[in-house]
Structures are given as structure tokens and as C-alpha cells.
């Protein structure tokens, strides 16, 4: 127990995640060498607030990888709802585009501004975040939020998902996201993480506020 107040309680979990150190020399597989990445998760509840606050500290010691946090909601869903630049947008969960002949393959991840939500049978679940714009939702309703994506080059022409470069091939070692960043999820906002009724599609979040 990290905090135990009358108005707030916080649980702390310390984890050690072993990850491949980086890529193999031919960049076709992960390295056979592993490094340890300490992770600390704080989960908080506040009296009278229908929201679960999660703070994640990661000491990233691995190169060229993506780290995501999963929220298995249990909602079988076909759409996700996310905050876009000017409104809340509804996106299908299944990727229906084949992308034949495309320069870049269709992706199952999408951008969002501050929250992503799913709903089923009048209930809803949303993940609110600060500065974590990439998400994915599965058919089973699991919400994935990308915590970090470490890369060593601004652009490369040997990726499986794209033909050619997307920019100049400059090395960007600081983009490996090494160190101890802090990620805040469901921590700030006037919107509850869990809706019981009404569901999101009938709520005021559909209204553009300008």
C-alpha cells in the first residue's frame, strides 16, 4: 500500500520485465541477449470519484521495441470511440482494408487525443491518458495503449510494413526512449473511466465544442 488516506488509497506493484536487448544484426529478429526493465505501477481510487487512476514508471533498457499496456474490458465490440481533433470519432475494430499495391500496409493501431472507449449493451469503458496517442482495440474489447516506441532511425527502407523511406535516414539515438519516463492513465479529466448508463454513443461527448 503506497497511500492509505480516508479520501484516497493507492496500491503499488513492482515488476521486473526481461526483454531482448535489441535487434539481431540482420534486423530480422530480436536479440538473444536480454536486459531487465523495472516497472512500477500505482493504482489509485479516490472517494466519490468514479475513476481508477494508474501511473506507470518504466526504466526502459531495451532498444528498438514497443511497449504497450493492455486493458481487457471483456466487451465484445465492433467499434471504438476516440477523441479526435474536433470531435469524437467512431472507428471499426476489424481492419477491412487489404492494402494490395499500397506503399504502406494498413495498420491496426490508430491515433487519439485523450481517450479511447468501447461499449456493449449499455455499458462503456474508457481509458483516458496524457500524451499517449497510439491505441488498438481488439474484437474481445481489449484496449492497448502504447507507452513507448523506441527506434534508432528517423526512417529506414527495410521495414516489412512500408516500401521505401518515409523521410531522411538519419540516426536518432534519443528516440530509443531509454530511461525512466512516467505515464499517466485515467489520471486527469472530468470524464469518468467507466460508464454504466447512458452509453457513450448517447452521451454529450458526440457534440463538437469548437
N, C-alpha and C positions, 0 to 999 in steps of 0.2 A: 504494500500500500504506500504510494508516494505522497498522497494527500488524504486527510481524513477530517473534513470540516462538517459542520451542520448543514452547510449550503452546497458543499461540493465534495466529491470523492474521486480519487484518481488511482488507477491501478497501473503498475509499471511491470513490463516484461522485457527481460534482457535475452537476446538471442545471438547466436553465432552462425552466420551463413557462409559455408565454404563454397567458393565459386572458382571456376577456371580463371587463371591469371589473365588470360587474354586470348588472342587468336593464334592458331598454328602458323608456321612460317609461310605456308601457301594460302593462308586466309580462307581455307575451305572447311575448317573445323575449329573447335575450341581447344585450347592448350591442355596438355595432360598435367600441367602443374597447377596446384590450387592455392588460393590465398583465402584468409579468413576475413569476413566483413562483419564487424559487430553492429547489431541493430538494437535500438531501444524503442519500445512502443509505449506510449502513455495513452490510456483510455479514461476519459473523464465524463462524469454525469453531474449536472447541476440541478439543484432543487427548482422545480417549476418550469424547467426548460425541456421541451420535447426534442432533444438533440443529443447525440453522442459525439463528443469531441475526441479526435485522435491526433496525436502528434508523433511523428516518426523521425528518429535520428539515425542516420546511416553513415558509417565510416566506410566509404567505398574505396576498396583497394584493388579492384579489378579493372581491366581495360576492355574497351570495345564490347559493351554489353548493355542490355536494357533491364531495368528493374521495375516491376510493377507490383501494386497492391491490389488484391482481389477481395471483392465484397459479394459473397454468394447469397443473393437475396431469396432464392427459391421461387421467384416469379417466372413462370414460363411466358415469355413475351416475344412479340414480333417487332416492336418499335422501342426506340429510346427517345427521350426528350432532353434537350440540352439548351443551355443559354448560348445564343449566337450574338452577333454584334448588335442587332437591333430588335431581336425578338427571340422567343423560344421556338426551336425547330424540332420537328419530328423526323427521325431517320429510321429506316428499316434495319433490323438486326442482321438479316441474311444478306450477304453480298451476291447480288444477282448479275452483276456485270462480269462478262467473261474476259474482256480486255484483249481480245485477239487482235494482234497487229499494233497494240499500243506501245509506246515507248516506255511507259511505266505501268507496272501491274496494278490492278485495283487493290486497295488496302482495306483491311477490316478495322483499322483504327481511324478515328475522326477527331476533329478539334472541338473544343468547347471553351467557354469563358470562365464560368464559376461553378456550374453544377451540371450533373448528368443524372437522370431519373428514369425509373421504369415503373410500370403499373400493371396490375392484374386484379380483376374482379373488385374494383372499387378501392383497392389499396395501392399505396405507392411507396417507393423508397428512393431517396436521392442522396448522392454524395456531393457535398459542397467542398470546394478546395480553394487554395490560394496559389495561383501561378503554376498549376499543373494542367496544361491544356490538352493533353492527349488521353483518349479513353477508348475502350472497346466494351461492347455488351454482347454476351452470348445468348443463344436461344433459351438456355436454362435460367437466364436472368442474372448471371454473374457479371458484375461491373468491374472492369480493370482500369485502374488509374496508373499512368506511367509516372514513377517517381524520378527516374533519371534515365538518360540515354547517353552513354559515353561513346564518343567517336574520336578518332585521331586525325581525320582529314575532313576538310571542308567539302570535298567532292571526290568520288572515285568512279572509275569506269568499269569496275569488275564486280558490280553488285548483281545479284540474281533478280532483283525486283525492278531494275531500270537499265535501259540501254544507254551507254554513253554517260557524259558528265552532266551534272546539274549546276555546275559553277566551276571556278578555278580550282585546280587540285593542290591546294595549299595545306600543309600540316597545321593542325590546331590542337596542340597537346593539352591545353587547358580545357578543351571541350570533353575530356575524358571524365569530368565531374568527380575527380578524386577529392577525398577529404570527408568532412562531417557536415553535410547540409541538414537542415531541419525542414520537414514537410508538415504542413498543417492541413488536416482534412476534417470537414464538418466543424470547423472551429469558429468561423465568423459568419455572421449573416442574420437576417431577420426571417429567414425561411427555415422551417423545420426539416430535419432529415427524413422523418417518417410521417407520411400522410395516412390517416385512416379513412377519412371522408371529408370533403369530396375528393375524387382522384384528380390527378394533375391536369388531365385534358379538360376538366370543367372549372379549373381554378383561374384566378386573375393573372397568373403568370403568362397566359397567352397574349395579354394586352401589351402592345409596344408602348413604352413610356417616353420614347423620344430621347 
